[in-house]
Amino acid sequence: MTYRVLLSVLMPLLLAACTDTPSRDELAKAVERHIVWQPWQVEGLQIAAESAIGQGYQYQLVADLSPKQDLYQTLFTLGDTRVVKLARAAGVEMAVKGVADAKDQGHGWEIVVAFDSDPFADQGEPRQQGDVLIDSPDYRSLLELSTQEVQKLEGEIKRLEERVNQVKLGHAELGAQVLRAREASSLTLQKWEDEFEARKDQIEDGLQGQIQNAQNTINDEQKKQLIDLNANFEQKFTKAEIDYQERRKALDKALVDNDRDYNRAVRDAHDSYKTDIGNIDTDKLSAEEYRSYTAARLAARDKALKQLQREHEAKREQFRGDKDRALAQYEENMTLLQQEKSATLNEARKVLGVQKEQAIGSYQQQLETAMAALEKEFTASREALVKEERELAERQRQMARELEQANADLVARKSRIENLLKGLSAARRPADSVSAN
């Protein structure tokens, strides 16, 4: 791309004298990078002012920008289609003020550009697939089709509203029938349930006394064994915790000692440098010799400080690694102990559980056989009683689904016709007064 880079008449001598400033081409490319995500391009650049700031320079810029393609603004939406107008044609330039800050990074200039305001806010965007240009043949066709669709939707909405009202009445009547059926069967079911519970209690009471003593004996044995096992593992957990805490404290102390030694060494290096410089007899050295000597001593001090810092950081990393490894080992030990404890307790519970299962097996078998017979009797009676109720409820659910679907269709069509009417209303207003939806 060719840039028309113009320099303000106030600055030519200053720029010509500076050989270590960014080139004009670099400034123009920085502006281009600043707008790389926008559908715009740099046509020209004017440098209004330059000033040195710290280790770099600041430029007051005026960039001439133009869109790479035609840009459009959305006027309104008609159905699912956006109606747009041309906002700025491709290649039509626009002057934008901004600032460029340039810093020398050794390997080249780092240039950051900022515009005084957002120049692209009201300039539109590239035309998207499906967009229709206002007053075009496609636009007039869209108006006609939208009008026809509105007429069709009006008829559909009327039919759907009638259908929704019919389904609502039917659903309410079925609800009343279901309620009457439930009320009729509720008393009978409650009577049967009371009888079932009474017979169940009689069976349970007759068998409970036979196994109570056996259960108590097993429970006492289980409680004592689990207490002993838990106490043993708690001792192991405590020892692992103490070992870890002692190791962690030792490493924390080593970190503190390392920081203290490092700080002392840094102070010694600074003191040595100050003493050495203070002992220089400036009367015996030329200014150049003095600067050379002090620069050499300063470089030696900085080198020593960097070495001290590297050694200090290396030791800190070593101690941190030791702490991480100690923590990982501690967590691994605790996990293994917890797994061992869980496995041991589970095995103990399993053994005692087998004993308990054997003790109550006879009771469970008899109880399950009796309960199965009662449940079968009760279920057969209940199924016959609530068959009609279930059929009515299923019809009510089907009608509810039908009502839900009819309502959804009605809402969708009302939303569609509202969208179309809104777009048609916007289309009737003059183009200059239309704003985007």
C-alpha positions in Angstrom: 0.0 0.0 0.0 1.3 3.5 -0.9 1.0 6.1 1.9 0.7 9.8 1.2 2.7 10.9 4.3 2.7 14.6 4.8 4.7 16.5 7.5 3.5 19.7 9.1 5.4 22.8 8.0 6.2 23.6 11.7 8.4 20.5 12.2 10.6 19.8 9.1 13.9 21.0 10.5 13.4 19.1 13.8 12.6 15.8 12.1 15.5 16.2 9.6 17.9 16.7 12.5 16.8 13.6 14.5 18.3 10.4 13.1 17.1 8.2 16.0 13.3 8.8 15.7 10.7 6.6 14.1 10.5 6.9 10.4 7.3 8.3 8.8 6.6 4.9 7.2 6.8 3.3 10.7 4.3 5.7 12.0 1.9 5.1 9.1 2.2 1.3 9.5 1.4 1.7 13.3 -1.8 3.5 12.4 -2.6 0.7 10.0 -2.1 -1.9 12.7 -4.3 0.1 15.0 -7.3 -0.3 12.6 -6.4 -3.8 11.4 -9.7 -5.3 12.7 -11.8 -2.6 11.1 -12.8 -2.6 7.4 -10.8 0.6 6.9 -7.4 1.5 5.4 -4.9 4.3 5.7 -4.8 6.7 2.7 -2.5 9.4 4.2 -1.0 10.7 7.4 -0.1 14.2 8.6 2.2 14.8 11.6 0.9 18.0 13.3 3.4 18.0 16.2 6.3 16.0 17.7 7.6 16.1 21.4 10.2 14.1 23.2 8.8 12.2 26.3 11.1 10.2 28.5 12.9 7.7 26.3 10.6 8.2 23.4 8.5 10.6 21.3 4.9 11.5 21.0 3.2 12.6 17.8 0.0 14.5 17.2 -1.4 12.8 14.0 -4.2 13.4 11.5 -4.8 10.2 9.6 -6.8 10.1 6.3 -8.8 6.8 6.4 -11.2 5.3 4.0 -13.4 2.1 4.0 -12.1 -0.8 2.0 -15.7 -1.5 0.8 -19.1 0.2 0.9 -20.4 0.6 4.5 -24.1 0.4 5.3 -26.4 1.5 8.3 -29.3 -0.6 9.4 -32.6 1.4 9.1 -35.0 -1.3 10.4 -35.8 -5.0 10.3 -38.6 -6.4 8.2 -39.3 -9.9 9.2 -35.9 -11.6 9.4 -34.3 -9.2 6.9 -32.4 -6.1 7.7 -33.1 -3.0 5.5 -30.0 -0.9 5.1 -28.8 2.3 3.4 -25.4 3.3 2.2 -23.5 5.2 4.9 -20.1 5.7 3.3 -18.8 4.5 0.0 -15.5 2.7 -0.4 -12.6 5.0 -0.8 -14.3 8.1 0.6 -11.8 9.5 3.0 -12.3 10.7 6.6 -9.7 12.7 8.7 -9.1 11.3 12.2 -7.1 13.0 14.9 -4.9 10.9 17.2 -1.7 10.4 19.2 1.2 8.0 18.6 3.6 7.2 21.4 6.9 5.7 20.3 9.4 4.0 22.6 12.8 2.6 21.5 12.9 -1.1 22.5 16.5 -1.7 21.4 15.5 -4.0 18.5 13.2 -1.3 17.0 10.5 1.2 17.8 7.3 0.2 19.7 4.6 2.5 18.5 1.1 2.7 20.2 -1.6 4.7 18.4 -4.8 6.1 20.0 -7.5 8.1 18.3 -9.1 11.1 20.1 -12.5 9.4 19.7 -14.0 6.4 18.1 -14.1 7.3 14.4 -16.0 4.2 13.2 -19.0 4.4 15.6 -21.5 6.0 13.1 -19.9 5.0 9.8 -21.8 1.7 9.3 -20.5 -1.8 8.6 -20.1 -4.1 5.5 -23.2 -5.4 4.0 -24.2 -8.8 5.3 -25.7 -11.6 3.3 -29.4 -11.2 3.1 -29.4 -7.4 3.7 -31.8 -5.5 1.4 -30.9 -2.0 0.2 -33.8 0.5 0.7 -35.8 1.5 -2.4 -34.2 -1.3 -4.4 -36.4 -3.9 -6.4 -35.6 -6.5 -3.7 -36.9 -4.0 -1.1 -40.1 -3.4 -2.9 -40.6 -7.2 -3.3 -39.9 -7.7 0.4 -42.6 -5.1 1.3 -45.1 -6.9 -0.9 -44.3 -10.3 0.5 -44.4 -9.0 4.1 -47.8 -7.5 3.5 -49.1 -10.8 2.2 -47.6 -12.6 5.1 -49.3 -10.2 7.6 -52.7 -11.0 6.0 -52.1 -14.7 6.1 -50.9 -14.5 9.8 -54.0 -12.5 10.8 -56.2 -15.4 9.6 -54.0 -18.0 11.3 -54.0 -16.1 14.6 -57.8 -15.9 14.6 -58.1 -19.7 14.0 -55.5 -20.4 16.6 -57.3 -18.2 19.2 -60.5 -20.1 18.6 -58.7 -23.4 18.9 -57.0 -22.3 22.2 -60.3 -21.4 23.7 -61.9 -24.7 22.7 -59.0 -26.7 24.2 -59.0 -24.6 27.4 -62.7 -25.5 27.9 -62.1 -29.2 27.2 -59.1 -29.3 29.5 -61.0 -27.6 32.3 -63.9 -30.2 32.0 -61.5 -33.1 32.1 -59.8 -31.6 35.1 -63.2 -31.5 36.9 -63.8 -35.2 35.9 -60.4 -36.2 37.2 -61.0 -34.4 40.5 -64.4 -36.1 41.0 -62.8 -39.5 40.2 -60.0 -38.9 42.7 -62.4 -37.8 45.4 -64.5 -40.9 44.8 -61.5 -43.3 45.1 -59.6 -41.5 47.8 -61.8 -42.8 50.7 -61.8 -46.3 49.4 -58.0 -46.3 48.9 -57.4 -44.8 52.4 -59.5 -47.6 54.0 -57.5 -50.3 52.1 -54.2 -48.7 53.1 -55.2 -48.6 56.8 -56.0 -52.3 56.6 -52.8 -53.1 54.9 -50.7 -51.2 57.5 -52.5 -52.9 60.3 -51.8 -56.4 58.9 -48.2 -55.4 58.2 -47.7 -54.3 61.8 -49.0 -57.6 63.1 -46.6 -59.5 61.0 -43.6 -57.3 61.9 -44.4 -57.4 65.7 -44.6 -61.2 65.6 -41.1 -61.6 64.1 -39.2 -58.7 65.7 -38.7 -60.2 69.1 -37.0 -63.3 67.6 -34.0 -61.3 66.2 -33.7 -58.4 68.6 -31.2 -60.1 71.0 -29.0 -61.3 68.1 -28.9 -57.8 66.6 -28.0 -56.2 69.9 -25.1 -58.6 70.5 -23.7 -58.0 66.9 -24.1 -54.3 67.3 -22.1 -54.2 70.6 -19.3 -56.2 69.1 -19.2 -54.0 66.0 -19.1 -50.8 68.0 -16.2 -52.0 70.2 -14.1 -53.3 67.2 -14.6 -50.1 65.2 -13.6 -47.9 68.2 -10.4 -49.9 68.7 -9.5 -49.7 65.0 -10.2 -45.9 64.8 -8.0 -45.2 67.8 -5.1 -47.1 66.2 -5.4 -45.2 63.0 -5.7 -41.9 64.8 -2.3 -42.5 66.3 -0.9 -43.1 62.8 -2.5 -39.9 61.5 -1.1 -37.9 64.4 2.4 -39.2 63.9 2.3 -38.3 60.1 1.0 -34.8 60.9 3.8 -34.2 63.5 6.5 -35.4 61.1 5.2 -33.1 58.4 4.9 -30.1 60.6 8.5 -30.5 61.9 9.8 -30.8 58.3 7.8 -27.8 57.2 9.0 -25.6 60.1 12.7 -26.6 59.3 12.2 -25.6 55.6 10.4 -22.3 56.6 13.4 -21.5 58.9 15.8 -22.3 56.0 13.8 -19.8 53.8 14.0 -17.1 56.4 17.8 -17.7 56.9 18.3 -17.6 53.2 16.5 -14.2 52.9 18.5 -12.8 55.9 21.8 -13.9 54.4 20.9 -12.5 51.1 19.9 -9.1 52.5 23.1 -9.0 54.6 25.2 -9.8 51.5 23.3 -7.1 49.5 24.0 -4.5 52.2 27.7 -5.6 52.3 28.0 -5.1 48.5 26.4 -1.7 48.6 28.6 -0.7 51.6 31.7 -1.9 49.9 30.9 0.0 46.8 30.2 3.2 48.8 33.5 2.8 50.8 35.5 2.2 47.6 34.0 5.2 45.9 34.4 7.4 49.0 38.1 6.5 49.2 38.9 7.8 45.7 41.3 10.8 45.7 39.6 13.0 43.1 42.5 15.4 43.0 44.8 12.7 41.5 42.3 11.5 38.8 41.0 13.3 35.8 37.3 13.5 35.3 37.4 10.9 32.6 39.5 8.6 34.9 37.1 9.1 37.7 34.0 8.3 35.6 35.7 5.2 34.2 36.7 4.0 37.6 33.3 4.6 39.2 31.6 3.0 36.2 33.8 -0.1 36.5 33.1 -0.3 40.3 29.4 0.1 39.7 29.4 -2.6 37.1 31.3 -4.9 39.4 28.8 -4.2 42.2 25.8 -4.8 40.0 27.4 -8.1 38.7 28.0 -9.2 42.3 24.4 -8.3 43.2 23.0 -10.2 40.3 25.1 -13.3 41.3 23.8 -12.9 44.9 20.2 -12.7 43.6 20.6 -15.8 41.4 22.1 -17.8 44.3 19.3 -16.5 46.6 16.5 -17.3 44.1 18.1 -20.8 43.5 18.1 -21.6 47.2 14.5 -20.3 47.6 13.4 -22.5 44.7 15.2 -25.4 46.2 13.5 -24.8 49.6 10.2 -24.3 48.0 10.6 -27.5 46.0 11.5 -29.3 49.3 8.4 -27.9 50.9 6.2 -29.0 47.9 7.8 -32.5 48.0 7.3 -32.6 51.8 3.7 -31.6 51.4 3.2 -34.1 48.5 4.7 -36.9 50.6 2.6 -35.9 53.6 -0.6 -35.9 51.5 0.4 -39.2 49.9 1.0 -40.7 53.4 -2.3 -39.4 54.7 -4.1 -40.8 51.6 -2.5 -44.2 52.0 -3.4 -44.2 55.7 -6.9 -43.2 54.9 -7.2 -45.9 52.3 -5.8 -48.4 54.7 -8.2 -47.3 57.4 -11.1 -47.4 55.0 -10.2 -50.8 53.8 -9.7 -52.1 57.3 -13.0 -50.7 58.7 -14.9 -51.8 55.6 -13.5 -55.4 56.0 -14.5 -55.3 59.7 -18.0 -54.0 58.8 -18.3 -56.6 56.1 -17.5 -59.5 58.4 -19.9 -58.2 61.0 -22.5 -57.4 58.4 -22.4 -61.0 57.2 -23.2 -62.1 60.7 -26.0 -59.6 61.0 -27.4 -60.7 57.7 -27.4 -64.3 58.8 -29.1 -63.3 62.0 -31.9 -61.4 60.4 -32.1 -63.5 57.2 -35.0 -65.6 58.4 -36.9 -62.5 59.5 -36.4 -60.8 56.2 -37.4 -63.8 54.2 -40.6 -64.3 56.1 -41.4 -60.6 56.1 -40.7 -60.2 52.4 -43.0 -63.2 51.6 -45.8 -61.8 53.7 -45.4 -58.2 52.4 -45.3 -59.4 48.8 -48.6 -61.2 49.3 -50.2 -58.1 50.9 -48.8 -55.8 48.2 -50.0 -58.0 45.4 -53.5 -58.0 46.9 -53.5 -54.3 47.5 -52.1 -53.5 44.0 -54.7 -55.5 42.3 -57.5 -53.8 44.1 -56.0 -50.3 43.6 -55.3 -50.9 39.9 -58.9 -51.7 39.3 -60.1 -48.7 41.3 -57.9 -46.1 39.7 -58.0 -47.3 36.1 -60.6 -44.8 35.1 -58.8 -42.0 36.9 -55.6 -42.8 35.0 -57.4 -42.8 31.7 -59.0 -39.4 32.4 -55.6 -38.0 33.6 -53.9 -39.2 30.5 -56.5 -37.5 28.3 -56.1 -34.4 30.4 -52.3 -34.5 29.8 -52.7 -35.0 26.1 -55.0 -32.0 26.0 -52.6 -30.0 28.1 -49.8 -30.8 25.5 -52.2 -29.8 22.7 -53.0 -26.5 24.5 -49.3 -25.8 25.1 -48.5 -26.4 21.4 -51.5 -24.2 20.3 -50.4 -21.4 22.6 -46.8 -21.7 21.4 -48.0 -21.5 17.8 -50.1 -18.5 18.6 -47.3 -16.7 20.4 -44.9 -17.4 17.6 -47.3 -16.0 15.0 -48.2 -13.0 17.1 -44.5 -12.3 17.5 -43.9 -12.7 13.8 -46.8 -10.4 12.8 -45.7 -7.8 15.4 -42.2 -7.9 13.9 -43.6 -7.5 10.4 -45.9 -4.7 11.4 -43.2 -2.8 13.1 -41.0 -3.1 10.0 -43.8 -2.0 7.7 -44.5 1.0 10.0 -40.9 2.0 9.8 -40.9 1.5 6.0 -43.8 4.0 5.7 -41.8 6.8 7.4 -39.3 8.9 5.3 -35.9 7.3 5.1 -34.2 10.2 6.9 -36.4 9.7 10.0 -36.0 5.9 10.2 -33.7 4.6 12.9 -32.4 1.1 13.4 -34.5 -1.4 15.4 
